[in-house]
Amino acid sequence: MDDQEIFVGVWRMTTSLAPEGQQPAAETRFESLEGRRFLIQRWRVDHPAGPDRIAAIGWDDEKQTYLQHYFDSRGEAGVYEMSFADGVWKLMRIAPTNGCGYT
């Protein structure tokens, strides 16, 4: 999972939760889990509509893709397929959240 190293660190994010010029502070942090087989990702968004989240990311041999399993401060959870190729990071929800209705 050598591709994961490009993510390690703190990233600033933008969000559409507020009008232009009033964007809340938002960041995501990636760190390698011991053994470097998995990444842990944490989100923080300074806005009531943006719950804090944590995710575990790992390689799925059967699907030949990364999977991201996330959980948020409201008790919601979901599963995404994740790819990184040619400088583009993509996430695609493959398992619905447990009732929250957001992606």
RAUR-V810101 format. One record per residue. RES is the residue in one letter. PHI is phi in whole degrees, 0 to 359 (none if undefined). Layout:
BEGIN
res: <RES;RES>
phi: <PHI;PHI>
END
This chain:
BEGIN
res: <M;D;D;Q;E;I;F;V;G;V;W;R;M;T;T;S;L;A;P;E;G;Q;Q;P;A;A;E;T;R;F;E;S;L;E;G;R;R;F;L;I;Q;R;W;R;V;D;H;P;A;G;P;D;R;I;A;A;I;G;W;D;D;E;K;Q;T;Y;L;Q;H;Y;F;D;S;R;G;E;A;G;V;Y;E;M;S;F;A;D;G;V;W;K;L;M;R;I;A;P;T;N;G;C;G;Y;T>
phi: <none;295;301;295;300;296;275;301;134;251;239;278;238;249;217;259;284;218;299;310;86;238;296;287;294;212;211;228;234;246;218;283;284;312;95;58;269;225;251;249;239;233;247;222;232;278;201;299;276;246;294;290;222;223;219;249;238;208;276;254;299;295;273;57;207;278;241;243;255;239;219;237;293;267;92;276;212;195;231;235;274;227;226;218;211;52;76;242;259;235;235;224;293;244;231;299;293;273;106;277;77;246;240>
END
